Amino acid sequence: MLNCDQTAQLMVHSSKIYPTEDCTFFHMLARIMSGTLHAGQEVRVLMGEEDSRTLWVGRLWIYEVR
């Protein structure tokens, strides 16, 4: 993770999670620390020390500023 290696295991740090209006989906603002993330990929999300879920990645957006 320190080398930001795209071939390493996926590690993503989420900084903010926004629910949709009907609360069926979430949009997440995150930074990829290592690995590669693809739309449709199955990932394990850690939500605490002992709580985790397996979820699917939807669409990906790359936000940027000037």
HULIN-V846353 format. One line per field, one symbol per residue. phi: phi as a letter, one per 30 degrees, with the letter a starting at -180 (. if undefined). psi: psi as a letter, one per 30 degrees, with the letter a starting at -180 (. if undefined). A space follows every 10 residues. Layout:
phi = ???
psi = ???
This chain:
phi = .ddhddcddd bbcccabcdd dchcbbcbcb bddaibcbdi ddbccccldb cbbcbcdddc bcdbbd
psi = effhkfflkk jkjkfkkkll eghflkkkjl kjelakkkkf kklkkkgaef kllklkkblk kjkll.
